[in-house]
Amino acid sequence: GSSTQSEPLIASAASLLSRHHVSAPVGEMDHLPELHVASVLSNVESLFHQEQPSHPRSGKCNAIYSSVGPVLIAMNPFADLPLYGSEWVEAYRTADVGDPLPPHCYRTAAEAYQGLRRRGHQAVVICGESGAGKTVTNRKMLEYLCAVAAPKSGQSGANPRAITNSNVLLEAFGNAKTMRNDNSSRFGKLTKLHFNPSANFEVSSCDVDHYLLERSRIVGQAGGERNYHIFYQLLKSDRAKEFGLTGSAQTYWYTLQGGNCEIPGVDDKADFEELCDCMKSAGMS
């Protein structure tokens, strides 16, 4: 018989796809015996619980990265893993096409850079829910591209350090503590990294278009959340009095509405000093 909108939809157990247990997880999920939601979830979970190799070629998989076709899947480990740095950048830069390294945000950036050299404009879309790791992924991909395409000594071009340090500036003014994430980006942006074809595709400049900020947070925060990091950093800094700020975050309406203003493990004063250093390296005074 026909069902009405108010009646629940009941499915039999036989019609449901059971979650498939993956005994040997793989980074490239195109190689799974069956590729469907259940097998993907099981594989990602199995990878996540593996010990992360400390060197690029010391393991077949990376714990937080996997892929389906050209799509990179990244998990937020909420911990520092030995996944980044100059050794990893060099490994992915020199990886053989016939013997590729496992999925990694560096690999995605490397593929985009090679596509740029062969075909022209490339775009990488980074998306996910709050706390998924979008901010770190964006930062690490920029670091990789600025490292492999850095202008040669003595030649004109962009300052890669200034480009990567710009993320610190954007995060200070656009990130905040939420109920789900201590460093949640409350903005969307389109970052354009420019390369010079006549100089072997060295990075030449970077700009940000369409910076869409959650402006309502400036005047009001929900319980357990904070305003943007910069307010708390400035209040904790040695320069607060220069701007007539004499109290703590609990003194001002714009910084006390969420309640407890402290984030465990975060030093707002030290972060402000790092921000000032990064602004200087970017040519700001």
Buried (B, 14 or more C-beta within 10 A) or exposed (E): EEEEEEEEEEEEEEEEEEEBEBEEBBBBBEEBEEBEEBBBEBBBBBBBEBEBBEEBEEBBBBBBBBBBEEEBBBBBBEEEEEBBEEEBBBBBBEBEEEEBBBBBBBBBBBBBBEEBEEEEEBEBEBEEEEBBBBBBBBBBBBBBBBBBBBBEEEEEBBBBBBBBBBBBBBBBBBBBBBEEBBBBBBBEBEBEBEBBEEBEBBBBEBEEEEEEBBEEBBEEBEEEBBBBBBBBBBBBBEEBEEEEBEEBBEEBEBBBBBEEBEBEEBEBBEBBBBBBEBBEBBEEE
